[in-house]
Amino acid sequence: MIHHLFIINPAAGSRNRTEEYSEVIHKICRARKLDYEIRVSTAPGECARIAREACKTGRELRIYACGGDGTLNEVVSGVAGFPNAAVTVFSGGSGNDFVKLFDDPKAFFNLNRLMDADEATFDLIKCNDDFALNICSVGLDARIGTDVSNYKRLPLLHGFRAYAASTVVNVVKGISEHYVVELNGETIDGEQTFVCVCNGRYYGGGFNPVPEADPSDGKLDVLLVKKLSRLQVPGAIGKYKGGRYKELAHLATHYLTDSITIRCDKPTPINVDGELRTAEVVTMTVAEEKIRFFYPKGLSWAVKQPASVK
C-alpha cells in the first residue's frame, strides 16, 4: 500500500495555512480510505529531514510538499536518491513557479486531482552540495530572487510585485560583477550581470527565461547575461521575463550543457530554487539522481520547439 505523506511548511506564502491544509487533507484522505500522515515543519531544513527519514523506511511513498517552491525544494532535497518515493507540490506558496510548466498549474491547488496522478521522471541540478529541481542563478538575478522573501509578506507585495520590489532595491546596489564562466569547453572571462541555469521554466513569480527548457532532457539551459547599464535594465528585464531572450542576442547568450562552473572574485549570492547560498566557486551539473514527480492526470508539460543554442 502506498503511504501518503503530507509535509506542511507554515512559513510558505503570505500566511500560515496549516489548518486549511490539514482540514482538506483529512477530509479527502479519509473519504478515499488512504494510508496517510501529516507532518508540520518547525524550522528551515526540517521538510528535507522529514522526507529523508520517511524514505529510509523503504516504504512506497507519495510525498506532498504543502507550500511553494521553497518547500518543494526542501522535500526534493530529502528525497533525492530514493527511488521508493514520488514527490509533488500541493500548492500554497507565494510563487508556485515550478508547476507553471504544466498547462493547468491551478490543478496543483486541488488535492482530489493530485490523488489521481500521472508520473514523470525529472532531472535535478546539483549546485555545489545542494539539489535544485527548478532554476538556479548567480549575480544580480540571485540577489533579487533570494531577497524576495523580505517583501512577500508585506501588504500588496505578493508574487511578481515582491520580485519587482527586490529588483529596484538590488539594481540600486549594483548591477554587474566579474566572473570566469566555464562550460562546453569554453571560458568566458568578464563582467556579467547574471548567469541563469534552468531545469524548469518559471521562477521569480512568473519569469520565463527559457520557454523550451525541458526538465527531462538531461541538459541544463543556461543564459549568460552580459554587463547591463541601468538604462538597459528595464527593457532587458521585460524581454527576459517573457522568454524573449533571442531579442537580447547582443546581451544574452543561450547554452545547452550538462555542467557549468562560475568563479567569482568574492563570496557571491547563489539562488538555489529561491534559497540563498554563498560561494566563490559555483559548479552546477545535471545530478546523477533523478526525481519521480507526480501531477494531476491528463496535464501536459510538453516543451516548445527548441531554439538554436551554442
N, C-alpha and C positions, 0 to 999 in steps of 0.2 A: 504493500500500500504506500502511496506517495504521501509524505509528510509535508504539509503546507506551513511554512514559517514566515510570519509577518514581522518585519523589523521596522519599528516606528521611530523616526527621528523628530523629537519635539522642536528642534531648532530649525527645521526646514521651513522655507517660505516666510510669509509675513506674520504668522501666528502659530501657536501650538494647536495642532489638530488631533492630538492623541485620542480624545474622547470621541470625536467624529469618526476617525478611522476605526476605533475599537467597536463602536456600535454597528457599523456596516459589516465589518469582518465577522463578528459573532452572528449576526442575522443571516448572512449568506452562507457561511460555512456550516452552521447548524442545519439550515434548510437542506443543504447538499449532503449532510452527514459525513463531512470530511474530517480527517485526522489533521488538526491544526494547532498552532501555538502562536501567541503574540508576545513579542519582546519589545521593550522600550529602552532606547539608548539613554544614557545619562551623562555621557562625556564624549568629546571628539575621539574617534577611533574605535568606539565601542561597537558600532554597527559591523565593522570588519571582524572584530573579535567574536561576536555572537555568531556571525555567518561561518567563520572558520571552525569554531568549536562544533557547530552543527554538522558541518561537512565531515569532520573527523569521525563521526559515528558510523559512517558508511551507508547510512540510510539514503534512499532515493528521495531527493528534496526538490520542492519548488519554493524558492525564496523570493519574497516580495519586498522590495525596498520601498517603504512607505515615506515618501518625501519627494525631493527633487534630484537634480543631477549630482549634488554632493553626496547625498545618501546613497544613490546608485553607485557612485564611485567607491564609496567605502565597502559596500556589500560585494561588489565585483572584486575588489582587492582581497577580501576574505575568501572568496570562492575560487579564485584563480588557481588552477592546478588540480581541482577536484572534479572529476567527470561525473560524480553522482549527483551534482546539483545543477539545476537550471535557475536562471535569475530573470526577474522583470522589475519594473517600477510601477507601483500603484501611485500615480502622480498626485502631488500635493505641494510641490515646491514653488519657488517664485519664477523659475525659468522653464523647467521641464523641457530642456532643449534636445536631449538625445533622441527622444521619441518623435521629434518633428521630422525625422527621416521617413516615418511611416505616413501613408496617405490619409490617416484619420487619427492624429495624435490625441484627440479628446477621448478616444476609446480607452486610453490608459487611466482615465478617471473612473471607469466603470468596472467594478470588481467582477460582476457577473460575466462580462465579456472577457476579462482576463482569465477566468476559470476555464473557458472554452478556447483553448490556445493552440496555435501553431508554434513551431520552434525553429530557430536558425542558429548556426554556429558563427560567431563573430570573432574577429581578431581583437587583440589588445595591444596597446602601446606600452612598452617598458621604458619608462623615463627615469634614468638612473636606478634607484631602488624601488620606485613606485610603479603601479599599474594605472592605466587610463583606458577607458572604453571609447571616449568621445574625441576631445580635442585638447592638445597641449600647445603652449606658446611661450615665447621668451621675448622680453623687451617691453615697449610701450603697451602692447596688447595684453601682456601678462599683468602688468601693473594695473591696468584698467579692470581686467577681469577679476583679479583677486581682491580688488578694493570694493567691488560691487556689494559685498556683504555689509559694508559700512553704511550703505544707503538703502538697502532693500526693505528695511522695516520702518523707514521714515514715511510719513503720510504722502501719498500720491507718487511715491518713487518705487513702484513695483516693476519687475521685468525690464523692458528696454529703457525706461526712464531712469532706473538706477544705474544702468550701464552708461547712459548719456551723461549723468551727473559725474560719474567716475572719470569719464573721458575728459570732460572740461578740466577737472582738477589735475589730472595727470599730464595733460598737454601743457599746462602752465608750468609743471615741474620740469619738463624737458622731453624731447621727442626721440632722439636717436642716440645710439651708443656704438662703440667699436666692438665687432665680433669677428672671429675667424670661424667660418662655417665650412664643414667638410661633408660632402655627400656625392655619391655616384662617381667617385674618383676625382672630384673637382674641389678646389679650395677657393672660397670667396672671402677675401680679407678687406674689410672696410666698414664704414658707418652704415648701420642698418636701423630702421625704425622698429621692426619686429620680425620674428620668424614664427609662422603658424603651422602646426603639424596636425593633420586631420585624419582620423579614422572614421568618425561620424561627420555630420554635415552642418549642424546648427549649434551655436553657443551664444553666450552674452545676451540672452533674452531675445534671440531671433536673427543674429548674424549668420549668414550662409556663405562662408568664404569660398568653398569648392563644392558646387552643387553636384558634381559627379563622383564625389568621394564614396567609396564602396567599402563598408566595414568587413567584407568577407573576401577581399581580393588578395590578401597577403602583402599589401603595399601601403605606404603612407603617402598622402598627398601633402606636399609642402609648398607654402607660399613664402617667399623671401621678399620682404618689402624694404626697398632702399630708403635712404635718408629723405625725409619729407620736411618741407618748411611748414610753419604754422599756417600759412595761406593755403597750402595744398591739402592740409589735413581734412577739412570738411568735405570737399569733393571726393577725396580718396576714400573716406570712410563710407560715404553713400554708395559708391560702386562696390566696395568691399563687402558691405552688409548685404547687398543684393546679389552676390555671386558673380559680379561682372568684372572679375579680375583681368580678363583679356583686354578690357578697355584701359587698363593701367599697365600696359606692356612696357612702358618706359620706366616704371617704378616697381612693378611686382613680377616675379618670375615663379612659374609653377613647375615643380619637380615631382616625379613619382619615384619613390625609393623604398628600400627596406631598412635604411639606417641613416641617421644624421647625427653629427657631433657639432656642438656650438661652444666655442671657447671665448670666455668673457674676460675683461680686464679686472673685474672685481666681482664679488658675490652679487648675483643678479636674480631678481624675482622670476620664478617659473610658474606658469599656470598649468596645473595638472587636473583637468576636469573641474576647474573652478577653485581648486585647493592650492594654497600658496606653498611653494618650496623655494629654497635659495641655494645657488651653487655657482661656482666659477666655470666648471666644465659640465655640460649637459649632453648626455648621449641618449638618443631615442631610437628604439628599434621596434620591429614587429616582434612581439613576445612569442616564445615557443608555446606558451599557454594560450588556449582558446576559451571562449565563454559560450555556454549554451544560454541563449536568450529566448524567452517565450513571450508571445504577444497575441492580442485578440485575433481569433481565427478569421481568415479572409483578408487581413490587411496586407498591403504591399509596401515594400521598401525598395522597389526597383530603381536603379540609377538611370540618369540621363546618359545620352551618348557621350563618351569621354572626349575631352578636348586634347589637343596636341600638347605634349609635355616634353621636358628635357630629360 
